[in-house]
């Protein structure tokens, strides 16, 4: 009887280890699918230039385009960071792209450069990441109107309530994904 138990012990340990290994591999595959780390060099470069946390940039890209560089939204926003044509032409000279043409917007390098510049500009302007993300999604004019309205802002600087459901969801998704990207990027830094 004891001999049978002794023989089963290593088998059980092996089965448990295999189950754990399958769980780890499955988790890694799911994380890579839903929270990819693509264009890492470009994102880190421009996040550093514009003093942004890389996890924020990864989260915005994940939320906006799902890391599809050639995607164009139904309203015409394009590329990884989903930049509208008027916005791109407005910020391109400020971001050092004097000869910019909107045909370049699907180039990941150009798109991330403009998107990070714009995000930095909004954060500096509003001094609040959630307000800046709201402006990134709904436009600065809408956000300025919300900040002036006591139904949406009690202090004129932060938003107590975001009236557009799409924008409210965008800010929430970016914040949730940013937390996850902090873990992923921190883990990547270890290895």
Secondary structure, DSSP 4 states (H G I P E B T S, - for coil): -HHHHHHHHHHHHHHHHHHHHHHHHHHHHHHHHHS---SHHHHHHHHHHTT--HHHHHHHHHHHHTT-TT-B-TTS-BTTTTB-HHHHHHHHTTTT-TT--GGGGGSHHHHHHHHHHHHHHHHHHHS-HHHHHHHHHH-HHHHHHHHH-TTT-SSSSS-S--S-HHHHHHHHHHHHHHHHHHHHHHHHHH-
